[in-house]
Amino acid sequence: MTAPKWLLPAIGGVGALTVLGAVALTRRSGTQWLPAIASGSGKTRTESSWSPSPPRPGRVLLIGDSIGAHGGFVRVLDEALSQHEFQNEAVVGYSTGRMLAVAEQHIRPNAYSEIIIEGDLNDGDRTSNWTKSNLRRLYQMARDAGARVVAVSSTPWRGYVRWNQAGQDRQDEVRQWIMSGADGLIDVAVNVYDAIEDPARPGHVNPAYEARDHLHLNSAGQRAMGEAILAQAYPSS
């Protein structure tokens, strides 16, 4: 398969999950990607308790934050999954609440065979219950539209200038909830946290994978994230 052409976000911006820029990527036809509308500590290891449901070749929608908007891990999926066509609607700086607006704009009955939902770090000081409530609504919307629901955990962020223990605790609780099945609302749970984490420093991004802000991922980190999603959500591919 010919590798897709990419338009990567420019470096810039401030605040949680904004440094990688403000351009989401959307495939319009073939392998051409074009810019979409942009908008501005220890832990418990968690593992999925069930086998992933099989993939359904077709259109795949991604809803997420700047980790997804960078596009690198989506390119890994695109290169490996020739029977899938990806539409990336991840937006820099989006919380789970704002991700709901993206879902309402794009999710329609039978429009997508699969919907990937990633990211919750921009929920900031919100409670874990607030985050889980928004994710429940996202997952339910995807299910009601007839899509296979792939839930991807957020990534490590200890060392980032805005890291705090309360935020870490919220993230850990939400990640464990996702990996336990998210109240039966998802088909696949993907734990990218463990794939990206520094084994020598729990809660930190592996130095080989991190950008300078200790939050976002470099190209190797995006590839590692994509390979983790492939292994857990598309094991036979």
LUMVEX-613049 format. One line per 2 residues: number of its first residue (from 1); their letters; for each residue x, y, z of N, C-alpha, C. Coordinates in steps of 0.1 Angstrom, whole numbers, plus 5000, padded with zeros to 4 digits. Example, Ala and Ser with C-alpha at 12.3 -4.5 7.8 and 13.67 -1.06 7.14 Angstrom:
<atoms>
1> AS> 5132,4943,5078,5123,4955,5078,5132,4967,5078; 5128,4978,5071,5137,4989,5071,5129,5000,5079
</atoms>
This chain:
<atoms>
1> MT> 5008,4988,5000,5000,5000,5000,5009,5013,5000; 5005,5022,4991,5013,5034,4991,5011,5042,5004
3> AP> 5022,5047,5010,5021,5054,5022,5013,5067,5020; 5004,5071,5029,4996,5083,5027,5004,5096,5028
5> KW> 5000,5106,5022,5006,5119,5023,5001,5126,5036; 5009,5133,5043,5005,5139,5056,5008,5154,5056
7> LL> 4999,5161,5063,5001,5174,5067,5001,5175,5082; 5013,5177,5088,5014,5176,5102,5012,5190,5108
9> PA> 5007,5190,5121,5004,5203,5127,5018,5210,5130; 5017,5223,5130,5028,5231,5133,5031,5231,5148
11> IG> 5043,5232,5153,5046,5233,5167,5041,5247,5172; 5035,5246,5184,5030,5259,5189,5019,5257,5199
13> GV> 5014,5267,5206,5003,5266,5214,5007,5264,5229; 4997,5266,5238,5000,5265,5252,4989,5256,5258
15> GA> 4992,5252,5271,4982,5244,5278,4982,5230,5275; 4974,5222,5283,4975,5208,5282,4971,5203,5268
17> LT> 4979,5194,5262,4977,5188,5249,4975,5198,5238; 4983,5209,5238,4982,5218,5227,4995,5220,5219
19> VL> 5006,5215,5224,5019,5219,5219,5021,5214,5204; 5014,5203,5200,5017,5197,5187,5009,5204,5176
21> GA> 5001,5215,5179,4995,5223,5169,4980,5222,5169; 4974,5227,5158,4960,5228,5158,4953,5223,5145
23> VA> 4959,5213,5139,4953,5208,5126,4950,5193,5128; 4937,5190,5126,4933,5176,5126,4934,5172,5111
25> LT> 4935,5159,5109,4937,5154,5095,4925,5145,5091; 4921,5147,5079,4909,5139,5075,4912,5134,5061
27> RR> 4910,5121,5059,4912,5116,5045,4900,5118,5037; 4901,5124,5026,4890,5127,5017,4888,5117,5006
29> SG> 4900,5112,5000,4899,5102,4990,4912,5095,4989; 4912,5083,4985,4924,5076,4982,4933,5076,4994
31> TQ> 4946,5080,4992,4956,5081,5003,4959,5095,5006; 4952,5105,5001,4955,5119,5003,4948,5123,5016
33> WL> 4955,5130,5025,4950,5135,5037,4950,5150,5036; 4939,5157,5040,4938,5171,5040,4935,5177,5053
35> PA> 4938,5189,5056,4935,5195,5069,4920,5197,5071; 4915,5193,5083,4901,5196,5087,4901,5209,5095
37> IA> 4889,5213,5098,4887,5225,5106,4894,5223,5120; 4902,5233,5124,4910,5232,5136,4904,5241,5147
39> SG> 4907,5237,5160,4903,5245,5171,4916,5247,5180; 4912,5261,5180,4922,5263,5189,4927,5251,5199
41> SG> 5040,5084,5425,5031,5080,5416,5032,5066,5412; 5030,5059,5418,5029,5045,5413,5015,5043,5408
43> KT> 5013,5032,5401,5000,5029,5396,4997,5014,5395; 4985,5010,5393,4982,4996,5391,4982,4993,5377
45> RT> 4989,4983,5373,4988,4978,5359,4975,4973,5356; 4970,4976,5344,4956,4972,5340,4957,4965,5327
47> ES> 4949,4954,5326,4949,4946,5314,4934,4944,5311; 4931,4942,5298,4918,4939,5294,4914,4925,5298
49> SW> 4901,4923,5302,4897,4910,5307,4889,4902,5296; 4889,4907,5284,4882,4899,5274,4890,4901,5261
51> SP> 4886,4892,5251,4893,4892,5238,4886,4903,5229; 4894,4910,5221,4888,4920,5213,4878,4914,5203
53> SP> 4867,4921,5200,4859,4917,5189,4866,4919,5176; 4863,4911,5166,4870,4912,5153,4868,4925,5146
55> PR> 4878,4930,5139,4877,4943,5132,4867,4941,5120; 4861,4952,5116,4852,4952,5105,4857,4962,5094
57> PG> 4863,4957,5084,4869,4965,5074,4859,4975,5069; 4863,4988,5067,4855,4998,5062,4860,5012,5067
59> RV> 4851,5021,5069,4855,5034,5074,4857,5035,5089; 4868,5041,5093,4871,5042,5108,4872,5057,5111
61> LL> 4864,5061,5121,4865,5075,5126,4873,5075,5139; 4882,5085,5140,4889,5087,5152,4884,5100,5159
63> IG> 4881,5100,5172,4877,5112,5179,4887,5112,5191; 4894,5124,5193,4904,5125,5203,4909,5139,5205
65> DS> 4921,5139,5211,4928,5152,5214,4940,5154,5206; 4950,5161,5210,4962,5164,5202,4971,5152,5200
67> IG> 4970,5142,5209,4978,5130,5207,4973,5123,5194; 4960,5124,5191,4955,5119,5179,4956,5128,5167
69> AH> 4955,5141,5170,4955,5151,5159,4969,5152,5153; 4979,5148,5160,4993,5147,5154,4993,5138,5142
71> GG> 4985,5127,5144,4983,5118,5132,4993,5107,5131; 5004,5106,5138,5014,5096,5136,5009,5082,5138
73> FV> 5002,5080,5149,4997,5066,5152,4986,5062,5142; 4979,5072,5137,4969,5068,5127,4975,5064,5114
75> RV> 4987,5070,5110,4994,5065,5099,4999,5051,5100; 5003,5047,5112,5007,5033,5114,4996,5024,5112
77> LD> 4984,5027,5117,4972,5019,5114,4969,5019,5099; 4969,5030,5093,4966,5031,5079,4975,5022,5070
79> EA> 4988,5022,5074,4998,5015,5066,4996,5000,5068; 4991,4996,5080,4990,4981,5083,4976,4976,5079
81> LS> 4966,4984,5078,4952,4979,5076,4947,4984,5063; 4951,4977,5053,4947,4981,5039,4933,4981,5036
83> QH> 4925,4974,5044,4910,4973,5041,4902,4984,5048; 4909,4992,5056,4903,5003,5063,4906,5017,5057
85> EF> 4897,5026,5059,4899,5040,5055,4897,5048,5067; 4906,5057,5071,4906,5064,5083,4902,5079,5081
87> QN> 4893,5083,5090,4890,5097,5091,4893,5103,5104; 4903,5112,5105,4908,5117,5118,4901,5130,5121
89> EA> 4893,5130,5132,4886,5142,5137,4891,5145,5151; 4903,5141,5155,4909,5145,5167,4913,5160,5167
91> VV> 4911,5167,5178,4913,5181,5178,4922,5185,5190; 4931,5193,5187,4941,5198,5198,4933,5205,5209
93> GY> 4936,5201,5221,4931,5207,5233,4917,5203,5237; 4911,5193,5230,4897,5190,5233,4896,5181,5246
95> ST> 4887,5184,5254,4883,5176,5266,4873,5166,5261; 4869,5157,5270,4859,5147,5266,4846,5154,5263
97> GR> 4843,5165,5270,4831,5172,5268,4830,5178,5254; 4841,5184,5249,4842,5189,5236,4842,5178,5225
99> ML> 4848,5167,5229,4848,5155,5220,4833,5151,5217; 4824,5153,5226,4810,5150,5224,4805,5158,5212
101> AV> 4809,5171,5212,4804,5179,5201,4809,5174,5187; 4821,5169,5187,4827,5163,5175,4818,5150,5171
103> AE> 4815,5142,5181,4807,5130,5179,4794,5134,5173; 4787,5144,5179,4774,5148,5174,4774,5153,5160
105> QH> 4786,5159,5156,4787,5164,5142,4789,5153,5132; 4796,5142,5136,4801,5132,5126,4794,5119,5127
107> IR> 4790,5114,5139,4785,5101,5140,4770,5100,5134; 4768,5091,5125,4755,5089,5119,4753,5074,5118
109> PN> 4741,5069,5118,4739,5054,5117,4746,5048,5105; 4754,5038,5108,4760,5030,5097,4770,5038,5089
111> AY> 4775,5049,5094,4784,5057,5086,4798,5052,5087; 4801,5045,5099,4815,5040,5101,4814,5025,5106
113> SE> 4823,5017,5102,4824,5004,5107,4830,5003,5121; 4839,5013,5123,4846,5013,5136,4848,5028,5141
115> II> 4847,5030,5154,4850,5043,5159,4860,5042,5170; 4871,5049,5169,4882,5049,5179,4881,5061,5187
117> IE> 4880,5060,5200,4879,5072,5209,4891,5071,5219; 4899,5082,5218,4911,5083,5227,4912,5096,5234
119> GD> 4918,5096,5246,4921,5109,5252,4911,5113,5263; 4917,5117,5275,4909,5123,5285,4917,5133,5294
121> LN> 4930,5135,5290,4939,5143,5298,4934,5158,5299; 4927,5163,5289,4923,5177,5289,4911,5179,5298
123> DG> 4906,5169,5305,4896,5171,5315,4901,5178,5327; 4914,5179,5328,4920,5187,5339,4916,5183,5353
125> DR> 4910,5193,5360,4906,5191,5374,4892,5185,5375; 4886,5181,5364,4873,5175,5365,4874,5162,5373
127> TS> 4863,5157,5378,4863,5144,5385,4863,5132,5375; 4867,5121,5380,4867,5108,5372,4853,5105,5368
129> NW> 4843,5108,5376,4829,5106,5373,4824,5114,5361; 4829,5127,5360,4826,5135,5349,4832,5130,5336
131> TK> 4845,5126,5337,4851,5120,5325,4844,5107,5321; 4841,5098,5330,4834,5086,5326,4820,5088,5321
133> SN> 4813,5098,5326,4800,5101,5321,4801,5106,5306; 4811,5114,5303,4812,5118,5289,4816,5107,5280
135> LR> 4825,5098,5285,4830,5087,5277,4818,5077,5275; 4810,5075,5285,4798,5066,5283,4790,5071,5272
137> RL> 4787,5084,5271,4779,5090,5261,4786,5088,5247; 4799,5090,5246,4806,5088,5234,4805,5073,5229
139> YQ> 4808,5064,5239,4807,5050,5235,4793,5046,5231; 4783,5051,5238,4769,5048,5235,4765,5053,5221
141> MA> 4769,5065,5218,4766,5071,5205,4773,5062,5194; 4785,5057,5196,4792,5049,5186,4784,5036,5184
143> RD> 4780,5030,5196,4773,5017,5195,4760,5018,5188; 4753,5029,5192,4739,5031,5186,4740,5033,5171
145> AG> 4752,5038,5166,4754,5040,5152,4758,5027,5144; 4760,5017,5152,4763,5004,5146,4778,5001,5144
147> AR> 4786,5009,5151,4801,5008,5149,4807,4999,5160; 4818,4993,5157,4827,4986,5166,4834,4997,5174
149> VV> 4833,4997,5187,4839,5007,5196,4852,5004,5201; 4862,5011,5198,4876,5009,5203,4880,5020,5212
151> AV> 4881,5017,5225,4885,5027,5235,4900,5027,5238; 4906,5038,5236,4921,5039,5238,4924,5047,5250
153> SS> 4932,5042,5259,4935,5049,5272,4944,5062,5268; 4944,5071,5278,4953,5082,5276,4967,5078,5279
155> TP> 4977,5087,5277,4991,5083,5278,4997,5090,5291; 5009,5085,5295,5015,5091,5307,5018,5106,5305
157> WR> 5019,5113,5317,5022,5127,5316,5029,5133,5328; 5033,5124,5337,5041,5129,5348,5054,5136,5343
159> GY> 5057,5147,5349,5069,5155,5344,5064,5167,5336; 5052,5166,5331,5046,5178,5324,5044,5189,5334
161> VR> 5045,5202,5329,5045,5213,5339,5032,5214,5346; 5021,5209,5341,5008,5209,5348,5004,5196,5354
163> WN> 5013,5187,5355,5010,5174,5362,5007,5177,5376; 4997,5169,5382,4994,5170,5396,4988,5156,5400
165> QA> 4989,5153,5413,4985,5140,5417,4970,5137,5415; 4962,5148,5417,4948,5146,5416,4944,5142,5401
167> GQ> 4951,5148,5392,4949,5145,5378,4954,5131,5375; 4965,5127,5381,4970,5113,5379,4960,5103,5384
169> DR> 4954,5106,5396,4945,5097,5402,4932,5095,5393; 4928,5107,5388,4916,5106,5379,4919,5098,5367
171> QD> 4931,5100,5361,4935,5092,5349,4936,5077,5352; 4942,5074,5363,4943,5060,5367,4930,5053,5368
173> EV> 4921,5060,5375,4907,5054,5377,4900,5052,5364; 4901,5062,5355,4894,5061,5342,4900,5050,5334
175> RQ> 4914,5049,5334,4920,5039,5326,4916,5025,5331; 4916,5023,5344,4912,5010,5349,4897,5007,5346
177> WI> 4889,5017,5345,4875,5015,5342,4874,5011,5327; 4882,5018,5318,4882,5014,5304,4886,5000,5302
179> MS> 4897,4996,5309,4903,4983,5307,4894,4972,5313; 4885,4976,5322,4876,4966,5327,4863,4964,5319
181> GA> 4862,4972,5308,4851,4971,5299,4842,4982,5298; 4844,4993,5306,4836,5005,5305,4821,5002,5305
183> DG> 4818,4995,5315,4803,4991,5318,4797,4984,5306; 4805,4977,5298,4800,4969,5287,4797,4977,5275
185> LI> 4802,4990,5274,4798,4998,5263,4808,4998,5251; 4820,4991,5253,4830,4991,5243,4833,4976,5238
187> DV> 4838,4975,5226,4842,4962,5220,4856,4959,5223; 4865,4969,5224,4879,4967,5225,4885,4978,5235
189> AV> 4893,4974,5244,4900,4983,5253,4915,4982,5250; 4921,4994,5247,4935,4994,5243,4943,5002,5254
191> NV> 4952,4996,5260,4960,5002,5270,4974,5007,5264; 4974,5019,5260,4986,5025,5254,4995,5030,5265
193> YD> 4989,5033,5277,4997,5039,5288,5009,5030,5291; 5008,5017,5292,5019,5008,5296,5029,5007,5284
195> AI> 5024,5009,5272,5033,5008,5260,5042,5020,5259; 5037,5031,5264,5045,5044,5262,5053,5047,5275
197> ED> 5049,5042,5286,5055,5045,5299,5070,5041,5300; 5077,5049,5307,5091,5046,5311,5092,5036,5321
199> PA> 5097,5024,5319,5097,5013,5329,5105,5017,5341; 5114,5026,5340,5123,5030,5351,5116,5042,5360
201> RP> 5106,5048,5354,5100,5059,5361,5085,5059,5359; 5078,5052,5368,5064,5050,5366,5057,5064,5364
203> GH> 5048,5064,5354,5040,5076,5352,5046,5086,5342; 5058,5084,5338,5065,5092,5328,5065,5086,5315
205> VN> 5065,5094,5304,5067,5089,5291,5081,5084,5289; 5083,5072,5283,5096,5067,5280,5105,5078,5273
207> PA> 5117,5081,5277,5125,5091,5270,5126,5089,5255; 5126,5077,5251,5127,5074,5237,5115,5079,5229
209> YE> 5104,5081,5236,5091,5084,5229,5086,5098,5232; 5092,5105,5241,5086,5118,5245,5091,5130,5237
211> AR> 5082,5140,5235,5085,5153,5230,5091,5161,5242; 5096,5173,5239,5103,5181,5249,5094,5185,5261
213> DH> 5081,5185,5260,5072,5189,5271,5069,5178,5280; 5074,5165,5278,5072,5154,5286,5058,5149,5286
215> LH> 5050,5153,5276,5036,5150,5275,5033,5144,5262; 5036,5151,5251,5033,5146,5238,5044,5136,5233
217> LN> 5041,5130,5222,5050,5119,5217,5057,5123,5204; 5069,5119,5204,5077,5121,5191,5073,5110,5181
219> SA> 5080,5110,5170,5076,5100,5159,5077,5086,5164; 5087,5083,5172,5089,5069,5177,5078,5066,5187
221> GQ> 5074,5075,5195,5063,5073,5204,5050,5071,5197; 5047,5079,5187,5035,5077,5179,5035,5063,5172
223> RA> 5046,5059,5168,5047,5045,5162,5045,5035,5172; 5050,5036,5184,5048,5027,5195,5033,5026,5199
225> MG> 5027,5038,5199,5013,5038,5202,5005,5031,5191; 5008,5034,5179,5001,5027,5168,5003,5012,5168
227> EA> 5015,5007,5172,5017,4993,5172,5010,4987,5184; 5009,4994,5195,5001,4989,5206,4986,4988,5203
229> IL> 4981,4997,5195,4967,4996,5191,4965,4984,5181; 4975,4983,5172,4974,4971,5163,4974,4958,5170
231> AQ> 4983,4957,5180,4984,4944,5188,4972,4941,5196; 4966,4951,5201,4955,4949,5210,4941,4949,5203
233> AY> 4939,4957,5193,4926,4959,5187,4926,4951,5173; 4937,4948,5167,4938,4942,5154,4948,4930,5155
235> PS> 4947,4921,5164,4958,4911,5166,4961,4902,5155; 4951,4900,5146,4954,4891,5135,4959,4898,5122
237> S> 4960,4911,5123,4964,4919,5111,4979,4919,5109
</atoms>
